[in-house]
Amino acid sequence: MNSKLPTFLEMFSQLIEVSSISSLSYKNDISNRPIIELLSGWFESIGFQVEVQKVPHTNNKFNMLAKSGIGSGGLLLTGHTDTVPFDEGRWHRNPFKLEEVDNKLYGLGSADMKGFFAFILDSLRDIKLDQLKKPIYILATADEEISMAGARFFSKTTTIRPEFCIIGEPTSLKPIRAHKGYIANTIRVIGKSGHSSDPEKGVNAIEIMNLVIDKILHLRNFLKEKYNNDHFLISYPTLNLGSINGGDSCNRICACCEMNMDIRPLPGMALKDLHNLMEESLNDIKRKWPNSIQIIPLIEDIPGYESPGDSTVIKFIEKSLGHKAEAVNYCTEAPFLQEICPTIVLGPGSIEQAHQPDEYIETKFIEPTRDILKSTIHSFCLSSHIN
């Protein structure tokens, strides 16, 4: 057993103590460098080669790739190092202090998903790295919660080509081989202000937005009827009108109205085609009020993801867990890592705890997660074939 590492709970606790919040608000957005340095030290202490990669166009954020073993193929275990912000008034305990209560480990990032790195390191204690026949890679990414910049950049720049990748997002140890993508836009309508007593001298942006909403809802129905994937519980691409804001006074003609909306496309849907459909749905309105409508991306698009259900690696995981791979509606870094090698999403803890006050992971996941990580490492990196 490798004695250079702290205990599982000590590592888990130290990961929770390091704040690594990602936020669209620059003042609340925190560099993940301290947690990358913490992880780098642990992996170097047990003999891994560590490379730290600065992620461009982020607030001083970094990826870490740790490697042991030589040759081609092997296994990639990965997770993100950042968390969402926390609702200070709704937490009943310190989000940056690990607490174990009633077989639950509480802390920000305990489930989603800094704690996964403690599971990885703990599983490596009994692995004889000098006997590896194929390499094992550990990737820690940045900025997953707002832009997925770390995974995007890594997939474009890396030269490694493992046989298989596991992303340790909280799936209750149920394998996930497909999820929907994510598109988020603001639709902005520009009108002309004026006194409400003379409506003809202005252009009311709220009234135009009413027409826009009607067209967007028709688009929603079209997507629901045209596209379908029965592997998903909600089998069609969804479109949601999330928020709307316009005007400043009841006695003024509204000059600007904005609506935020999202679309969750199915795997295989071309995101460019979706954007074109949205533009085309508003053409009649744009012809009547030229230059009045803008569609502004809120984030860079995330494509849908699907790993073939008949692949060797999927069948290996399904057999190991005794559970068929499923599809989910939330997003992960899988579509980007899938560009490198076959990828599955599989990790301890429940997605129901993600982004919630008093986030926790149940201790019942500790032993099963160790077991599946050890058996997967053995099969892909220590054996000459997949069992």
N, C-alpha and C positions, 0 to 999 in steps of 0.2 A: 504493500500500500504506500502511495506517495504521501509523505508526511510534511512536504513543503507547503502545502495548501492549508488555509484555515479550515475549520469544520464547515459543513454545509450551512448551518444556521448562521455562523459568523460571516461567511461570504454573502449569504442572503441579506443579512442585516446591513453590511457595509454598502451593498448595492442600493438598498433603499435609502440609506442616509445621504447619498450623493444626489443632489437635485439635478435633473436633466430635462427640464420642462421645455417643450416646443410650443410656441404660440405665434399666431398671426400678428399679435401685438408685439412690436420690436422690444419694448421696454420689459416685457414679461418673457421674452425668448432667451433661453440660457444655452451657452455652449455646453456640449457634451464631453469636452476634453477631459475633465477630471475622471469621469467614469471610464473613458477609453484608456486613460493611464492606469487606472486600477485594474482593469481587465488585462491590459498588456503585461503588467507586472506578474499577475498570477500565471498567465500562460507561459511567459518566459521562464518562470521559476520551475516549471515542470518540463522544460526542454523544447517548447514550441518556438519556431521562428516567427517573429511578429513584424508586420508592416502596418504603419499608420498612414492613412491617406486623407488629406484635407479635401473636403467636399466643396466645390466652387458654388458661388451664389448662395451661400448660407451664412449664418451668423457665427463664424468661427467654429464650424462643426466638422467631425471627423468620422471616418470608417476605420475599423481595425480588422485585418485579416491575419489570423494565426494559423500556422501550418506545421504539421509533423509528418514525416514520411516522404518518400520520393516516388517517382514514376507517374503514370497517368491514371485517370479514373479516380476512384476513392469517393469520399463522402464529404458533403458540405452541411454543417449545422449553422443556422443563422437566426438572428433576432435583432430587434431595434433597441437602441439604448435610451431613447427618449420616452417621456410620458406626456400626457395631456396636463393642463393646469388643474388645480384642485379648487373645489368650492370651500373656502375657509370656514364659512359659517355652518356648513353641513357635515363636516367631519367631526366625529366624537373622540378622535384620538390624533396624535401627531402623525401626519402622513409620511414624515421622514424618519420615523422610528419604528422598527419592526416589533410588533406585539403578537404573541401567540396566546390566543384565547379560544377555548372550546374547540380545539383542533383546527383552528384557522389562523393563518399568518396574515396579519393586517399590515398594509403599507402601500403607498403610491408606487405602482409599478410591480406589485407582488404578483399579479396575474398578467397584466399587460404592460411590459412583459420582461422587465429587467431580471426578475427572478429566474428566468430560464437559463441564464448564464451560470448561476449557481448549480443548477441541475447538470449542465454540461460538464463543468469542472469536477463536480463530485463523481460523475460517472467515469471520468478519466483516471481516477486514483488507481484503479486496479488494472489499467491497460498498460501493457509493456510496449512502450512506443518504439523501442529498438527492434521489435518483432513485426512491425507494420509491413504488410506487403503492398499496400496502396496508401496514398496520403489521406489524412483527415484534415479538413479545413474548418475553422471557426470564423464566421463573419459577424461583426457587430456594426450595425448601420446607424446612420444619423437621420433625423428629421422625418421619420416615417409618419408621425402624427399630423403633419401639415402639408408636406410636399413630396415625400418619398425620395428626396434628393439623393440620399445616400445610396439606396438600391439602384436608382436610375443611373447614377454616375458609375457605380461599380460594374453594372452589367455592360456598360459601354466601353470600359477601360480594362477589365480583367482579361487575363490570358488563361486562367484555370478552366478546366473542363471536367468536373467530377462526373461520376455516374449518376449521382442522386443528391438532392437537396431537401432538407427538412427545415421549415420555418416554424419556430416554436411558439406561435401565437396560441392563446388559450382556446382549445377546442374540446376540453374535457377528455383529452386523449382519444378523440374520435378523428380518424383521418379525413381531411378535406381535400378534394382534388379539383374543385371548380368554385369560382365565385364571380359575381357580377363586377362590372367596372364602375367608374364614377365620373360624372361630368357635372360641374357646378358653374352656373352663369348668373350674372346680373343682366336683366333687361331694363334698359333706361329709356324712358320716353321724355323727350324735350318738347315742351309746349311754348306758350307765350303768356306771360302774366298780364293782369289787368284788373280793373275794378269789377267786382262780381255783379254790379248793377247793369253792366253792358257786356254780356257774354260774347257778342259778335266781334269785339275788339281784341279778344284773346283767343288762345288755343289751350283748352283744358287737357293737361297731360293725364289726369286721372280718367277722363272719358276715353282717351285713346288707349290707355292701359286696359280698360274694360274690354275693348275690342281685341287687344293683344291676348288677354287671358282666354277669351273665347277660342281664338285660333290655336293657342297652345294646348288647350284641353282637347280640341279635335285631333291634334298631333298625338296626344297621349292615347286616345282611343285607337288611332291608326297603329301605333306601336304595339298596343296590346293585342290587336287582331292579327297583325302580320307576323310577329316574331314570337316563338315559343320554344322552351326547352324544359321538358318534363322532369329533368334531373333536379330542378329547383322547386322548392315548396311554392314559391311565387314564380310561376313559370314564364312570365313575360317581363320585358323591361319596364321599370316603373318610372314615372315622372311626377315630381312633387313640387308644388308651389309653396315655398318655405316661409317667405316674409315679403311684406310690401310696405312702402313708405312714400308718401307724396304730399305736397302742399304744406302751408304753414299757417293759414288763417282761413276761416270760413267766408270772409268777405273779399278774398283775392282769388282770381283764377289761377289754378295750379299750373306752374311752369315746369315742374319736374316730378316725375314719379318713377320709382325703382322697385323692381321685384326680383328677389333671389329665388332660384329654382335649381333642382338637380334632376339628373337622369341616371339610372343605374342600368347600363346596357348589358345584355347577355354576352358570354364569350363568343368570339367570332364576329361580332358586329363591328363594322368599320366606323370608328369614331368620326372621321371626316364626313361620312355620309349622314350621320346624325346631325352634325352641325349644319350641313346643307339643307336637310329637311326642315330644321328650325328656321333658317333664313327664308326658305321658300314659303313656309306657312305664313310668313308675315309680309309677303310681297305686296298684296293688295293694299295693306295699310301704309306701307312705305311709299307706294305710288301716290296715294292720296295726300300723305304728309311727308314729302321728301326730307331726308336728313333728320327725321324726328326720332328714329329708333336706333339704339345701339345695343349690341349683344357683347358683354364684357366677361371674359373668363375669370372666375374667382380663384381657381387653381389649375395646374396643368392636368390634363385629362389622364385618367387611369383606365387602361383597357381591362376588359374581362379576362379571366384566366381559366384554363381547363387543361388538365393533364389526362392523357388517354387512359380510360379505365382498364384496358387490357394490357397495360405496360407491365414489364417484369417487376419494376420497383413498387408500383401500386399493389400488385398482387402479393408481393413480399410483406408489405406493411399490413394489408388486410388479413393475411394469414397469421401474422405475428400477434395482431390485436383481436382477431376473431370478430372484426367489424368491417362492413363494407364502407368504402369511401363515399362521402356525401358532398353536397353543394350548399353554399351559404350565400347570403345577400351582402354581407359586409366585405370590405376590401382589405387586402394585404399587399406585401411586396412581391407576391408570387408571380404576377405577369412579367416582372422585370428579371427575376432570377430564373424563370422558366426559359428565358433566352439563352441561358448558360447551360442548363441541364434539366432533366425531368425533376419536377418540384412537387412536394406535397406540404400541406399545412397541418401541423400536428404538435400539440403542446399541452402542458398541464394547466389546470384552472379553467374556469368557465368564462365565456365571452359575456355572460350576463353581469360579471363584475367589472368589466372594462369601462373606464370613464365614469365610475360611480363613486360617491362618497363612501368612506370606510371600505375601500377595495381590499379584497382578501383572496387567498388561495387556500383551499382545504388541504390539510396535511395528508389526507388519504391518497393524494396524487404522488407523494414523494417516492415510495417504493416502485409503483408501476412505471413511473417516468424513468427512474434509474434503469429498470429492467429493459425497457424498450430501447433506450439509448445505448446501453451496453451491447445488447444483441445486434443492433443495427451496425454499430461500430465494428463488432466482431465479424459480421457477415460481409461488410463492404470493404474493410480495411485489413483484417487479419486472416480471413479465409481466402482461398483461391477462387471461390465461387459464392454466389448467393444461395443460402440454404432454402 
